Amino acid sequence: MSDKKIRLGVLSCGRFAQRRILPQIIKIPSFSLCAIHNRTLSKAREIAEHYKIPFYTHIEKDFFDYPHLDAIIICSPNYLHQKHILLSLRNGKAVFSEKPMTPTYEQSQEILTELTEEKTLVIGQCYRFKNTLCVAKKLIKEGKLGNLLSIKVHMHMNIPKTGWRMTKRYGGGVALEIGVHVIDSIRFLTDSEFTSIYSLGKQILDDQQEDIDISFSALAEMKNGLPVSFDASLEAPYSTGFTIVGSKGFLESTYAIRGDDDGRESLTFFDNHDGSFDVPLPKQNVYYEELAHFANVIEGAESQLTPENAAENVKIVEALKLSMSTHKRVNIEDFVLA
Ligand SMILES: NC(=O)c1ccc[n+]([C@@H]2O[C@H](COP(=O)([O-])OP(=O)(O)OC[C@H]3O[C@@H](n4cnc5c(N)ncnc54)[C@H](OP(=O)(O)O)[C@@H]3O)[C@@H](O)[C@H]2O)c1
């Protein structure tokens, strides 16, 4: 690691940035937090004062014009991700953007075409660092479960039915907001890609009188032949977990895909003979790990959170939503994008 700190700016410091990102950034020795933006000036000022950040603004242009930054972290609502990623890259910054990469696959592809060897773009998928998933994946690889037979994953929460998260044109909806975590977790666990998907879901009318997805259940097949089922909801009590079934035993995890660092998650292995044991999971903060990874990528490490990977997640979200609205199974390879 070089002695020079990475001068960092955070764009769109809303609830997520304040609760999850800023408190971790300041713990990462290679970062120096130099600038922040929030669309409300008083909030930007308050955050800057709290963290002693030299530059703050509510004007996007002023944030991008601030010359003393090496890297930008984007925490804006989903519909702004493409614009903010492209502006940051074109300004020569290393970029970390929150999931989903963009609301549509077409927008993600437009970003991919801008990338060159010299540009750094990392897309947040914090659960790739989650011990529940990493340890489960290791046990699968070591053959502890035998041949894999099925995987089931879910993520439920109950959120207010207003704001950008519940507005289609702002990139809201359950599939983009949390379905993307579930989809990425399945791809990560299986080291395989989706080949087809069938999904049923519930939609409601948003503030703009457009249909928005609020919950879904999906069945899919992976390239390695594995059947997976998963569901997500923005109107159910908080719950997230997975079950991975193999010929020699199965794994069950509660609080499996969850950002809190209170150590409540569990992973239990059940063998073929009714025996079971809890797999130890060290406490962790996935946001710290993800952001520290971003710092390492800037310093030359290979990225585990590539834009190509994130674009594939967006593609599966689109296929899922297409299946939901047509009530038909969608083959990913023949999938013609709107
Ligand atoms: N990886 C994870 O675990 C995780 C978890 C949560 C969120 N996220 C991602 O983080 C990003 C930000 O989420 P958040 O919860 O922080 O959102 P948020 O608090 O609702 O808003 C983020 C920022 O955008 C501004 N904003 C709100 N609505 C807007 C609109 N319609 N147009 C323009 N700006 C608007 C807010 O300004 P004000 O503060 O002035 O309202 C705030 O600066 C999203 O991409 C989300 O998917 C990731």
The ligand as an ORCA input file, in Angstrom:
! r2SCAN-3c Opt
* xyz 0 1
  N     -26.252     -2.560     -0.233
  C     -27.201     -2.334      0.625
  O     -27.354     -3.075      1.601
  C     -28.105     -1.140      0.456
  C     -29.052     -0.845      1.453
  C     -29.831      0.304      1.295
  C     -29.695      1.103      0.176
  N     -28.808      0.757     -0.797
  C     -28.687      1.587     -2.022
  O     -28.208      2.870     -1.666
  C     -28.754      3.855     -2.537
  C     -29.347      4.998     -1.696
  O     -30.352      4.518     -0.820
  P     -30.862      5.398      0.450
  O     -31.626      4.478      1.311
  O     -29.744      6.153      1.024
  O     -31.859      6.405     -0.252
  P     -32.466      7.790      0.310
  O     -32.050      8.022      1.718
  O     -33.929      7.775      0.029
  O     -31.830      8.891     -0.662
  C     -30.491      8.953     -1.017
  C     -30.173     10.365     -1.478
  O     -30.947     10.746     -2.614
  C     -31.734     11.903     -2.334
  N     -33.057     11.646     -2.921
  C     -34.132     11.049     -2.368
  N     -35.139     10.973     -3.265
  C     -34.681     11.542     -4.401
  C     -35.248     11.780     -5.666
  N     -36.491     11.401     -5.967
  N     -34.483     12.393     -6.603
  C     -33.201     12.776     -6.315
  N     -32.614     12.580     -5.138
  C     -33.355     11.975     -4.191
  C     -31.739     12.035     -0.836
  O     -31.804     13.404     -0.468
  P     -32.428     13.871      0.914
  O     -31.560     13.285      2.013
  O     -32.375     15.348      0.855
  O     -33.833     13.300      0.969
  C     -30.411     11.462     -0.463
  O     -29.378     12.409     -0.655
  C     -29.739      3.121     -3.432
  O     -29.137      2.823     -4.656
  C     -30.026      1.819     -2.693
  O     -30.347      0.759     -3.565
  C     -28.000     -0.324     -0.657
*
